[in-house]
Amino acid sequence: MAICRLIYRSQAIEDIDGDLLADIEESSARNNSEEDVTGILVASKRAFLQVLEGDRANLSRVFRRIARDERHEEIELVSFDEVSERDFQDWNMKGVGVGLMGRILGHKLKQKYGEKDGDLDLPTDKHRAFALLHDVAFHLRGGEL
């Protein structure tokens, strides 16, 4: 069975806070576990960047459910590729708010990936988006940027 990786970016309908992120993380972790999908979600004040990994059919089902979620709009597919292995296998879903990550890490990410209106500019370029998601996962695993 081939493993695929899907990355998308979207705009939140309202400002993203810790409660909204926790709600998304809880329901997504449960749903993704049933589909054997793993990944992380990075949120700025008003945007999401998410990576999902799993079987092609399972990813398609999960992404259709995500696309129907009324908490966001302007969903943009950044990439969809077959990969040799998962890079985000540690979590069925981990939600990370840039504003909740700590000032130093948020500042480092803004320096590396840019900022827009004082917030981290979540990239739509495939390689930069993957690099940002990988940096966040590295930090979550105890690494330093």
Kinemage of the C-alpha trace (Angstrom):
@kinemage 1
@onewidth
@group {chain A} dominant
@subgroup {mainchain}
@vectorlist {calphas} color= white
{ca met a 1} P 0.000 0.000 0.000
{ca ala a 2} L 1.420 3.363 -1.040
{ca ile a 3} L 1.587 6.141 1.528
{ca cys a 4} L 0.532 9.586 0.353
{ca arg a 5} L 1.091 13.026 1.844
{ca leu a 6} L -1.408 15.849 1.443
{ca ile a 7} L -0.740 19.456 2.465
{ca tyr a 8} L -3.354 22.194 2.322
{ca arg a 9} L -3.783 25.759 3.518
{ca ser a 10} L -7.050 27.514 4.383
{ca gln a 11} L -8.436 30.690 5.923
{ca ala a 12} L -10.273 30.532 9.234
{ca ile a 13} L -13.754 32.053 9.424
{ca glu a 14} L -12.910 33.616 12.803
{ca asp a 15} L -9.800 34.176 14.898
{ca ile a 16} L -8.200 30.915 15.988
{ca asp a 17} L -7.812 30.486 19.740
{ca gly a 18} L -6.766 27.635 21.994
{ca asp a 19} L -10.325 26.363 22.455
{ca leu a 20} L -11.003 26.157 18.716
{ca leu a 21} L -7.673 24.440 18.110
{ca ala a 22} L -8.312 21.922 20.916
{ca asp a 23} L -11.766 21.147 19.494
{ca ile a 24} L -10.331 20.567 16.013
{ca glu a 25} L -7.481 18.464 17.398
{ca glu a 26} L -9.802 16.239 19.443
{ca ser a 27} L -12.304 15.486 16.684
{ca ser a 28} L -9.595 15.156 14.006
{ca ala a 29} L -7.515 12.761 16.097
{ca arg a 30} L -10.542 10.513 16.593
{ca asn a 31} L -11.564 10.597 12.915
{ca asn a 32} L -8.016 10.244 11.608
{ca ser a 33} L -7.335 7.283 13.874
{ca glu a 34} L -10.264 5.429 12.301
{ca glu a 35} L -8.759 6.094 8.842
{ca asp a 36} L -5.101 5.425 9.851
{ca val a 37} L -4.194 8.996 8.913
{ca thr a 38} L -1.485 10.956 10.716
{ca gly a 39} L -0.371 14.580 10.622
{ca ile a 40} L -0.195 17.992 12.213
{ca leu a 41} L -2.098 21.241 11.892
{ca val a 42} L -0.352 24.597 12.316
{ca ala a 43} L -2.567 27.606 12.928
{ca ser a 44} L -1.786 31.300 12.794
{ca lys a 45} L -4.356 33.891 13.899
{ca arg a 46} L -6.566 33.352 10.841
{ca ala a 47} L -5.062 30.543 8.722
{ca phe a 48} L -4.416 26.813 8.845
{ca leu a 49} L -1.632 24.759 7.287
{ca gln a 50} L -2.075 21.013 7.637
{ca val a 51} L -0.236 17.885 6.542
{ca leu a 52} L -1.950 14.500 6.423
{ca glu a 53} L -0.370 11.132 5.634
{ca gly a 54} L -1.950 7.783 4.889
{ca asp a 55} L -3.448 5.553 2.253
{ca arg a 56} L -4.747 7.447 -0.840
{ca ala a 57} L -8.400 6.411 -0.367
{ca asn a 58} L -8.334 7.224 3.361
{ca leu a 59} L -6.729 10.610 2.724
{ca ser a 60} L -9.373 11.401 0.128
{ca arg a 61} L -12.167 10.641 2.617
{ca val a 62} L -10.517 12.718 5.347
{ca phe a 63} L -9.873 15.646 3.010
{ca arg a 64} L -13.500 15.637 1.785
{ca arg a 65} L -14.650 15.841 5.421
{ca ile a 66} L -12.189 18.684 6.092
{ca ala a 67} L -13.366 20.569 2.996
{ca arg a 68} L -16.947 20.515 4.339
{ca asp a 69} L -15.900 21.969 7.722
{ca glu a 70} L -17.529 25.394 8.045
{ca arg a 71} L -14.804 26.768 10.334
{ca his a 72} L -12.628 27.565 7.322
{ca glu a 73} L -12.781 28.627 3.676
{ca glu a 74} L -10.511 29.274 0.693
{ca ile a 75} L -9.036 25.788 0.951
{ca glu a 76} L -5.962 25.501 -1.251
{ca leu a 77} L -4.296 22.170 -1.996
{ca val a 78} L -0.551 22.763 -1.652
{ca ser a 79} L 0.604 19.247 -2.537
{ca phe a 80} L -0.454 15.633 -2.870
{ca asp a 81} L 2.377 13.120 -3.361
{ca glu a 82} L 3.238 9.480 -2.859
{ca val a 83} L 6.017 9.119 -0.267
{ca ser a 84} L 8.178 6.234 0.862
{ca glu a 85} L 7.369 6.712 4.557
{ca arg a 86} L 5.469 8.917 6.967
{ca asp a 87} L 7.216 11.926 8.499
{ca phe a 88} L 4.377 12.806 10.904
{ca gln a 89} L 3.552 9.342 12.246
{ca asp a 90} L 3.717 10.460 15.886
{ca trp a 91} L 0.237 11.969 15.854
{ca asn a 92} L -3.178 11.091 14.438
{ca met a 93} L -3.559 14.838 14.710
{ca lys a 94} L -1.596 17.430 16.596
{ca gly a 95} L -2.850 21.006 16.535
{ca val a 96} L -0.302 23.744 17.121
{ca gly a 97} L -1.136 27.420 17.363
{ca val a 98} L 1.753 29.688 16.485
{ca gly a 99} L 0.629 32.142 19.156
{ca leu a 100} L 0.565 29.311 21.697
{ca met a 101} L 4.019 27.944 20.800
{ca gly a 102} L 5.966 30.553 22.688
{ca arg a 103} L 7.305 33.912 21.668
{ca ile a 104} L 10.841 32.738 20.850
{ca leu a 105} L 9.755 29.883 18.588
{ca gly a 106} L 7.123 32.051 16.908
{ca his a 107} L 9.772 34.709 16.256
{ca lys a 108} L 12.182 32.131 14.779
{ca leu a 109} L 9.473 30.798 12.469
{ca lys a 110} L 8.557 34.324 11.350
{ca gln a 111} L 12.208 35.042 10.600
{ca lys a 112} L 12.564 31.858 8.576
{ca tyr a 113} L 9.196 31.800 6.738
{ca gly a 114} L 8.098 35.429 6.794
{ca glu a 115} L 5.276 37.314 8.378
{ca lys a 116} L 2.102 38.970 7.230
{ca asp a 117} L 0.177 41.486 9.330
{ca gly a 118} L 2.377 40.635 12.341
{ca asp a 119} L 1.612 36.918 12.142
{ca leu a 120} L 3.439 33.951 10.666
{ca asp a 121} L 2.818 33.808 6.919
{ca leu a 122} L 1.883 30.187 6.268
{ca pro a 123} L 3.483 29.279 2.915
{ca thr a 124} L 1.672 27.865 -0.098
{ca asp a 125} L 4.866 26.714 -1.808
{ca lys a 126} L 5.084 22.915 -1.443
{ca his a 127} L 8.687 22.796 -0.227
{ca arg a 128} L 8.434 25.748 2.170
{ca ala a 129} L 5.145 24.424 3.583
{ca phe a 130} L 6.669 20.997 4.195
{ca ala a 131} L 9.770 22.580 5.765
{ca leu a 132} L 7.648 24.653 8.157
{ca leu a 133} L 5.546 21.642 9.157
{ca his a 134} L 8.717 19.595 9.599
{ca asp a 135} L 10.268 22.341 11.789
{ca val a 136} L 7.177 22.409 14.004
{ca ala a 137} L 7.192 18.602 14.319
{ca phe a 138} L 10.919 18.697 15.152
{ca his a 139} L 10.156 21.195 17.934
{ca leu a 140} L 7.267 19.067 19.238
{ca arg a 141} L 9.635 16.103 19.440
{ca gly a 142} L 11.950 18.127 21.696
{ca gly a 143} L 14.325 19.605 19.125
{ca glu a 144} L 15.495 23.206 19.022
{ca leu a 145} L 15.166 25.406 15.955
